[in-house]
Structure formats: structure tokens, C-alpha cells
Amino acid sequence: MIIENIETFRVAIPLKKPFKTALRTVTVADSVVVKVTCDNGVIGWGEAPPTHVITGDSLASVEYVITKIFKPLLIGESLLNRELLFEKMHAAIVGNTSAKAALDIALYDCIAQYAKMPLAQFIGGYHDQIETDYTVSVNSPEEMAEDAQQYIEDGFTILKVKVGKDLIKTDIERIQAIREQIGSNALIRLDANQGWGAKEAVKAIRQMEDLGLDIELIEQPVKAQDIEGLKYVTDHTETPIMADESVFSPIDAKRILELRAADLINIKLMKAGGIHQALKIVTLAHVYGMECMVGSMIETKIGITAAAHFAASQPNVTRYDFDAPLMLSDDLIDGGIAYIGSSIDLGKDTGLGIKTVHQNFVQIN
């Protein structure tokens, strides 16, 4: 199975409501979509959103890396030598993890189709169905409580609440308002997106513990590079702490695991550089006995379908954050995963199961 062509195009889909975190506000989901065509007619799809504040990638940089560096490198190569291809990709340029992920996803889509298997089964095969949380953006305590109630009424039982944008006192008020609104039946996990310092994080988390707010976990409370601070928070609180932006590569994961600087790891394909590297991270975590979440950026259903298949393939992935397509005003594709309330059905089609990519969302460069 020979790679005949690699194409990219931009897409843009408005969000139903602005998505706000401690790092940014998003109103439109911009992405670079990748199309890989093989000599046997198989077509694979991939995607990379420009998450500047996390990965450092932009639309222009993703397009450049794929078309100017990877395309000349991979055209004419056989996908049956996939380990060689992925090693060549990762050696060709430092960083640029989103560009690597987009092409990696498209290649895995092709390979799994060739194997006549859904991607989740091809790379592992563990779950047929998974359950996503739904994210509550940073706003006033009152608005966040109203949003949380709406998501519960929509059938979601796990809420991921964004905090860390301003005073911790306000963050605690946000969580109190949400917990009072939705009661005790739903799980609440927090994501500070690097918004706290280590000592203030410990103080805040202990206060939330004393208030009985029943937080399932807290994601990335401190700056990505502050591994010592992350460990300090982990060691001085009862609530499980998850590393997110601190872990891009298997080397990053190894450091977290050896120091036990966190209780869990959030793996995102856009940070890892795709499925090939993400499999190394999740396997390493499994060896150390650590559970993982698989999350995402603000992606369309192409990227989320790939992330869901990866997550469903592994036994130590126990949490899933795949709500981004539900935030969009329209769907880019036919096929891929299907949402049934908070449940995600992977489907039985080979590869990612993408049938059509709608051209009405394509942006002219």
C-alpha cells in the first residue's frame, strides 16, 4: 500500500457558545484537515487544530510541516513499513506535534482500513463504547451553575469544570454554585489549565475537601514546567491530581511516573504527536500502574474519532474527554463516532469509519 498523495485544507466551524479557559477563549473551531490517498484507493483522514497556547502550532505551521516536510518524505513509501514511516516523521522536525498528529492519524486510518478493522481493534481492542464528560467553561458562578444544570439535563453525568482564570476564592465559589445546583449525583472534575501556584493550589484543594465539594480529580493545577510544584500538590492533597500540559512525550511521562508527581496522566494526540507516540505513553503508564484520561483540543469529529478509538483500545484509559464536536454548530463529517447522550459508539466500520467530509466548511487560503 503506497502513499500516492497528501493534501491539506483548512476548515472553520463556529461554536454554539464561546469556550473559555484560563488560557484562551475560542469562538470558532479552526483546523487543518489532512487527506492521504494510497495507490489501492484507500483514503485516510486526519486533523490538527491550532492550539497556540499549548502546542505552539498555528494553521500556517501545520500546513507547512505537512506539505513541505512530510509530503516529500513520505510520497511513494509503503504503509506496510509503518514503524519506519513514523520514525522518519518524528526525526524530520522537532516539536510541531499537531502537524505530526494530523498526518499520523490519517496514516493509521489507512492502515486500519487495509487491515479491514476498526482502528480501536487494530491498535488494541478493549472497549466498544465509552462515556464522555462535558466541559463547563469559565464564567460567573451563576452562569456556570446554569450551564452545568443544562448539561445534566442533557444526560451527562460527568462534568469537567474549567477554573484557574482569576482568584481562587472565585473558583471555589464557582464549584460551590455548581454543586449546589446539580446536587451530589454527578461527578465533577476540575481543570485549572496551569492557572494556580503550587501552595495556593494546595490551600484551595484542601478548602474544597473541607467543604465536601467531592471533586473527582484536579487537572494541571500548576505551570507545565513546574514538575516539582505538581508533585508538591500531589503529595499534600487527598484529591487525585492529573498531569496534562506537563506531558507531551514518553520522556515527559517517564519523569512524572518516576517521581510520582501526579496520580493520573491526560494524553492528547495533539500533544503526543499522534497515535504512534501516544501508544508509548499509555503503555509506559500501564507498566507503572497509572490510569490515564484521553482528552482533546477544540477539534472536529475527525480528530475526536481518532482519539476515541485510541482511548477505547487501552485497558488503563479510564476517563474520556471528547465533548468538542458537541460544542460545534455543525458536523464536518458523515461517519466516525456517534453520540448517544454521553455515550460514544465507535461503530463497526474499518479505520475511522469516515464516509464524507463536507466541503462547505473549507476555507480558501
Backbone torsions as a table, in degrees:
resi	resn	phi	psi	omega
1	MET	NA	106.5	-172.9
2	ILE	-100.2	138.1	176.0
3	ILE	-74.9	117.5	-179.4
4	GLU	-95.3	-36.7	-176.5
5	ASN	-154.2	149.4	174.7
6	ILE	-131.1	120.0	-177.7
7	GLU	-122.8	152.7	174.5
8	THR	-131.3	150.0	169.6
9	PHE	-153.1	153.8	-178.5
10	ARG	-91.2	146.9	173.5
11	VAL	-130.6	155.6	178.6
12	ALA	-146.9	122.4	-179.8
13	ILE	-128.4	122.8	178.7
14	PRO	-63.1	146.0	173.0
15	LEU	-81.9	153.9	176.3
16	LYS	-66.2	-34.3	-177.8
17	LYS	-148.1	142.4	179.2
18	PRO	-54.7	137.3	-179.8
19	PHE	-101.3	116.6	-172.8
20	LYS	-118.7	132.0	174.0
21	THR	-131.0	-177.3	176.0
22	ALA	-67.1	-16.9	-174.9
23	LEU	-103.0	-28.3	-172.4
24	ARG	-167.4	168.4	171.5
25	THR	-124.7	130.6	-177.2
26	VAL	-119.7	130.0	176.5
27	THR	-115.3	-20.4	179.1
28	VAL	-132.9	133.6	176.1
29	ALA	-86.3	101.5	175.3
30	ASP	-94.1	141.4	177.8
31	SER	-152.0	156.1	166.1
32	VAL	-101.0	122.2	177.1
33	VAL	-98.1	138.0	-179.5
34	VAL	-113.6	136.6	176.7
35	LYS	-123.5	120.7	177.7
36	VAL	-109.6	126.3	179.0
37	THR	-113.5	131.5	-179.4
38	CYS	-106.8	164.5	-174.9
39	ASP	-67.9	-17.4	178.4
40	ASN	-93.9	9.2	178.2
41	GLY	91.0	-6.9	178.5
42	VAL	-69.6	136.6	177.6
43	ILE	-121.0	130.7	177.9
44	GLY	-116.0	147.4	-177.0
45	TRP	-120.5	143.3	174.7
46	GLY	-143.6	174.0	-174.5
47	GLU	-155.3	148.2	173.2
48	ALA	-144.1	116.9	172.4
49	PRO	-83.7	151.7	-179.5
50	PRO	-87.0	89.4	-177.3
51	THR	-97.8	77.8	-171.1
52	HIS	-54.4	-42.9	-172.0
53	VAL	-77.0	-7.6	179.8
54	ILE	-116.3	-56.0	-177.5
55	THR	-95.6	-18.8	-176.6
56	GLY	81.9	3.6	-177.2
57	ASP	-88.9	146.6	174.9
58	SER	-122.1	168.8	176.2
59	LEU	-56.5	-44.9	-177.6
60	ALA	-66.4	-40.5	-178.6
61	SER	-69.0	-38.2	178.1
62	VAL	-62.8	-47.1	179.1
63	GLU	-60.9	-44.1	-177.7
64	TYR	-62.0	-48.7	-176.7
65	VAL	-61.9	-42.4	-177.3
66	ILE	-70.2	-45.7	-173.5
67	THR	-83.9	-32.5	-174.6
68	LYS	-98.5	-24.0	-178.4
69	ILE	-110.2	-53.0	-175.0
70	PHE	-77.7	-39.3	-177.3
71	LYS	-59.3	-51.2	177.3
72	PRO	-61.7	-28.8	-178.0
73	LEU	-73.5	-32.7	-168.9
74	LEU	-109.6	-19.7	178.5
75	ILE	-58.5	130.9	-179.2
76	GLY	89.2	-4.9	179.7
77	GLU	-87.2	153.5	179.1
78	SER	-90.5	131.2	177.6
79	LEU	-72.8	-10.4	176.4
80	LEU	-71.1	-17.8	173.9
81	ASN	-100.4	53.2	-168.8
82	ARG	-65.2	-35.6	178.5
83	GLU	-60.2	-41.0	177.7
84	LEU	-62.7	-43.7	-178.7
85	LEU	-63.3	-45.0	-178.1
86	PHE	-68.3	-36.0	177.1
87	GLU	-66.0	-39.8	178.0
88	LYS	-64.1	-41.9	178.8
89	MET	-59.9	-49.8	-174.6
90	HIS	-72.0	-24.3	177.5
91	ALA	-82.8	-17.1	-172.5
92	ALA	-75.0	-25.8	-178.0
93	ILE	-157.6	143.2	178.8
94	VAL	-81.3	144.6	177.3
95	GLY	66.5	-138.1	178.8
96	ASN	49.9	47.6	-172.0
97	THR	-67.6	-30.6	-180.0
98	SER	-69.6	-41.3	176.8
99	ALA	-61.4	-43.9	178.1
100	LYS	-61.7	-41.7	-177.9
101	ALA	-64.5	-42.6	-177.7
102	ALA	-59.6	-46.4	-179.6
103	LEU	-72.5	-39.6	176.8
104	ASP	-55.8	-45.6	179.8
105	ILE	-61.6	-45.2	-179.5
106	ALA	-62.8	-39.3	179.1
107	LEU	-66.9	-42.6	177.6
108	TYR	-64.0	-35.9	176.7
109	ASP	-60.0	-45.3	178.7
110	CYS	-62.9	-46.3	-175.8
111	ILE	-63.7	-43.9	-179.7
112	ALA	-66.6	-35.0	175.4
113	GLN	-64.7	-42.0	178.3
114	TYR	-61.0	-37.3	178.5
115	ALA	-78.6	-5.8	-179.9
116	LYS	59.7	43.0	179.5
117	MET	-136.1	147.4	167.2
118	PRO	-58.6	147.3	-175.8
119	LEU	-56.9	-40.8	-178.7
120	ALA	-58.8	-39.5	179.1
121	GLN	-73.9	-36.3	-178.9
122	PHE	-63.4	-40.0	-176.5
123	ILE	-95.4	-2.6	177.8
124	GLY	-180.0	-73.5	179.5
125	GLY	89.0	89.8	-179.5
126	TYR	-132.9	-53.1	178.5
127	HIS	-113.0	148.5	171.2
128	ASP	-98.2	-22.0	-178.1
129	GLN	-144.9	141.4	-179.6
130	ILE	-133.4	167.6	-177.4
131	GLU	-121.9	127.8	179.1
132	THR	-94.6	155.3	168.1
133	ASP	-84.5	-178.2	171.8
134	TYR	-134.4	137.2	-171.4
135	THR	-91.5	132.8	173.9
136	VAL	-100.1	114.0	-178.5
137	SER	-68.6	160.0	177.6
138	VAL	-71.9	120.1	173.7
139	ASN	-149.9	-162.1	175.2
140	SER	-66.6	155.1	177.5
141	PRO	-53.5	-38.9	-177.6
142	GLU	-66.8	-45.3	-179.5
143	GLU	-67.5	-38.5	179.0
144	MET	-65.5	-38.3	177.9
145	ALA	-64.7	-40.6	177.9
146	GLU	-64.7	-42.9	178.5
147	ASP	-62.1	-44.9	-179.4
148	ALA	-59.3	-42.6	179.0
149	GLN	-62.4	-39.9	179.3
150	GLN	-63.8	-41.6	-179.2
151	TYR	-67.1	-36.2	175.9
152	ILE	-63.7	-43.7	178.3
153	GLU	-64.2	-27.2	177.8
154	ASP	-78.1	-5.4	174.9
155	GLY	107.9	6.8	179.5
156	PHE	-90.2	137.2	-178.4
157	THR	-112.7	-1.6	178.1
158	ILE	-129.8	123.7	179.0
159	LEU	-114.5	133.4	173.9
160	LYS	-104.4	113.3	-171.3
161	VAL	-104.6	124.8	179.3
162	LYS	-82.0	132.1	177.4
163	VAL	-138.4	-172.0	173.4
164	GLY	90.5	7.2	-175.4
165	LYS	-85.3	-29.0	-178.5
166	ASP	-146.1	-140.3	-174.8
167	LEU	-63.4	138.7	177.8
168	ILE	-61.1	-33.9	177.1
169	LYS	-54.9	-42.3	179.0
170	THR	-68.2	-37.6	176.5
171	ASP	-59.7	-42.6	179.3
172	ILE	-65.5	-38.6	176.8
173	GLU	-62.8	-37.0	178.2
174	ARG	-61.9	-47.4	-177.8
175	ILE	-66.9	-40.3	177.6
176	GLN	-60.2	-44.3	-179.0
177	ALA	-63.2	-40.7	179.7
178	ILE	-67.2	-45.8	-178.2
179	ARG	-64.1	-39.8	177.9
180	GLU	-64.8	-34.8	-177.3
181	GLN	-73.8	-43.3	-171.3
182	ILE	-99.4	-10.2	-179.4
183	GLY	78.8	-160.3	-170.7
184	SER	-102.2	-0.6	-173.6
185	ASN	-78.1	-29.1	-176.6
186	ALA	-92.9	147.6	173.2
187	LEU	-78.8	140.5	173.4
188	ILE	-121.4	124.9	170.7
189	ARG	-118.8	143.1	-176.8
190	LEU	-106.7	147.1	174.3
191	ASP	-129.7	109.8	-178.4
192	ALA	-86.6	-10.3	178.3
193	ASN	47.2	47.2	175.4
194	GLN	70.1	17.6	-169.8
195	GLY	-83.7	-6.2	-176.7
196	TRP	-117.1	160.6	166.3
197	GLY	-88.1	163.5	-174.1
198	ALA	-61.9	-49.0	-176.1
199	LYS	-69.3	-40.4	178.7
200	GLU	-68.7	-30.0	176.4
201	ALA	-64.2	-45.4	178.8
202	VAL	-60.6	-45.1	179.6
203	LYS	-60.0	-46.1	-178.6
204	ALA	-65.7	-45.0	-178.1
205	ILE	-64.5	-41.2	177.4
206	ARG	-62.3	-39.2	178.7
207	GLN	-64.2	-42.4	178.0
208	MET	-64.4	-36.8	176.2
209	GLU	-64.2	-42.9	180.0
210	ASP	-66.3	-31.6	179.8
211	LEU	-79.0	-7.8	179.2
212	GLY	69.6	34.8	-178.0
213	LEU	-77.0	-9.3	170.9
214	ASP	55.3	62.8	179.5
215	ILE	-87.0	128.4	-177.7
216	GLU	-68.6	-44.2	-179.2
217	LEU	-163.6	163.3	176.1
218	ILE	-128.2	125.6	-173.2
219	GLU	-98.4	130.8	173.3
220	GLN	40.7	68.0	-179.4
221	PRO	-70.6	-25.2	-174.3
222	VAL	-121.2	174.7	-179.9
223	LYS	-56.7	148.3	-174.9
224	ALA	-56.7	-39.3	-176.2
225	GLN	-81.4	-10.6	-175.3
226	ASP	-86.8	72.2	-178.4
227	ILE	-68.2	-37.7	177.6
228	GLU	-62.7	-40.7	177.1
229	GLY	-65.6	-38.5	177.9
230	LEU	-62.2	-43.6	178.5
231	LYS	-65.0	-38.7	179.0
232	TYR	-59.3	-45.0	179.1
233	VAL	-64.6	-43.5	179.8
234	THR	-60.8	-41.8	-176.3
235	ASP	-74.5	-22.4	-171.7
236	HIS	-112.8	15.4	176.2
237	THR	-136.6	158.4	177.7
238	GLU	-87.9	-29.4	-177.7
239	THR	-69.6	132.2	178.7
240	PRO	-58.5	139.2	-178.7
241	ILE	-112.7	133.8	-178.5
242	MET	-112.9	134.1	173.7
243	ALA	-88.7	132.1	176.5
244	ASP	-122.8	-82.8	-177.6
245	GLU	-63.0	-15.8	176.5
246	SER	-73.2	-14.0	-175.9
247	VAL	-123.2	105.5	171.0
248	PHE	-105.0	-43.3	-169.2
249	SER	-118.7	168.6	172.4
250	PRO	-58.8	-32.9	177.7
251	ILE	-65.6	-42.7	175.7
252	ASP	-59.9	-45.5	-179.2
253	ALA	-61.8	-41.0	-179.5
254	LYS	-59.6	-41.3	179.5
255	ARG	-65.1	-44.9	178.5
256	ILE	-61.3	-42.9	-177.1
257	LEU	-68.6	-42.7	-178.5
258	GLU	-67.1	-37.8	179.5
259	LEU	-83.9	-11.9	-170.2
260	ARG	50.6	47.7	-177.7
261	ALA	-76.9	-12.0	176.4
262	ALA	-147.5	164.5	178.8
263	ASP	-92.9	-22.7	-179.1
264	LEU	-146.0	163.9	177.3
265	ILE	-126.5	135.7	173.5
266	ASN	-99.0	116.3	179.0
267	ILE	-98.5	129.4	174.0
268	LYS	-126.3	134.0	-177.9
269	LEU	-60.1	-34.4	-178.6
270	MET	-70.3	-26.6	174.1
271	LYS	-80.7	-41.7	-173.6
272	ALA	-74.3	-22.1	-174.0
273	GLY	91.9	20.1	176.3
274	GLY	114.7	-176.6	-176.1
275	ILE	-66.7	-38.4	-176.2
276	HIS	-56.7	-47.2	179.6
277	GLN	-78.3	-34.3	178.9
278	ALA	-61.4	-35.6	176.8
279	LEU	-62.5	-34.1	177.5
280	LYS	-68.6	-41.5	-179.7
281	ILE	-64.6	-47.1	-176.2
282	VAL	-67.9	-34.1	177.4
283	THR	-68.4	-41.2	177.9
284	LEU	-62.1	-44.5	177.6
285	ALA	-60.9	-39.2	179.1
286	HIS	-62.9	-39.7	177.9
287	VAL	-60.8	-37.8	-179.9
288	TYR	-85.3	0.8	178.3
289	GLY	75.1	26.9	-178.6
290	MET	-106.5	134.3	175.0
291	GLU	-80.3	157.0	-178.3
292	CYS	-129.6	155.3	164.2
293	MET	-105.7	150.5	166.2
294	VAL	-113.5	125.2	-178.6
295	GLY	-120.4	-163.0	-175.5
296	SER	-159.0	170.9	168.8
297	MET	-92.2	-163.9	172.9
298	ILE	-83.3	90.8	-173.7
299	GLU	-117.2	160.4	172.0
300	THR	-80.4	-176.0	-176.2
301	LYS	-71.6	-11.8	174.9
302	ILE	-66.1	-57.0	-179.2
303	GLY	-64.7	-38.8	-178.6
304	ILE	-69.1	-34.9	176.1
305	THR	-62.2	-43.3	177.7
306	ALA	-62.8	-44.5	-179.8
307	ALA	-63.9	-39.4	179.7
308	ALA	-66.3	-40.5	177.6
309	HIS	-64.1	-42.7	177.1
310	PHE	-60.5	-48.2	-177.7
311	ALA	-61.4	-42.3	-177.4
312	ALA	-70.0	-14.2	-176.5
313	SER	-85.2	-9.5	-169.0
314	GLN	-120.8	136.4	-176.0
315	PRO	-71.2	-27.5	-176.9
316	ASN	-96.6	8.9	168.1
317	VAL	-89.9	111.6	-171.9
318	THR	-118.5	-3.0	-178.9
319	ARG	-138.8	147.2	-170.0
320	TYR	-138.9	133.2	-178.0
321	ASP	-128.2	81.8	-171.3
322	PHE	-127.3	42.8	-175.8
323	ASP	-91.2	-6.4	-172.3
324	ALA	-53.3	-46.3	-180.0
325	PRO	-60.8	-26.7	179.4
326	LEU	-72.8	-18.2	178.5
327	MET	-84.4	-12.9	-174.8
328	LEU	-85.3	152.4	-177.7
329	SER	-76.4	-14.7	179.5
330	ASP	-156.6	170.8	-177.1
331	ASP	-107.2	131.6	-178.2
332	LEU	-74.8	-29.0	-170.2
333	ILE	-129.3	161.4	161.8
334	ASP	-103.0	136.0	-177.0
335	GLY	98.8	-164.0	-175.5
336	GLY	75.4	-159.7	-179.0
337	ILE	-68.4	159.4	176.4
338	ALA	-126.0	136.0	178.0
339	TYR	-93.8	130.3	173.5
340	ILE	-124.7	87.2	-169.2
341	GLY	65.9	-124.1	178.7
342	SER	-90.0	-6.9	179.9
343	SER	-85.5	148.0	178.2
344	ILE	-118.9	122.7	177.0
345	ASP	-98.2	122.6	-177.2
346	LEU	-76.2	-21.6	-178.0
347	GLY	81.3	175.7	-176.3
348	LYS	-113.4	-1.1	-178.5
349	ASP	-69.8	158.3	-179.8
350	THR	-74.3	156.3	-178.7
351	GLY	61.1	-135.0	176.8
352	LEU	-85.5	-11.4	178.9
353	GLY	73.3	24.4	-179.9
354	ILE	-83.1	125.0	-177.3
355	LYS	-98.4	-43.7	-176.3
356	THR	-142.2	139.9	169.4
357	VAL	-111.0	120.4	-173.6
358	HIS	-76.0	122.7	-174.2
359	GLN	-76.8	-11.9	-177.7
360	ASN	-70.0	-9.7	177.1
361	PHE	-98.3	-1.3	-178.1
362	VAL	-71.7	134.0	178.4
363	GLN	-101.0	137.5	177.1
364	ILE	-77.8	124.9	-178.4
365	ASN	-69.1	NA	NA
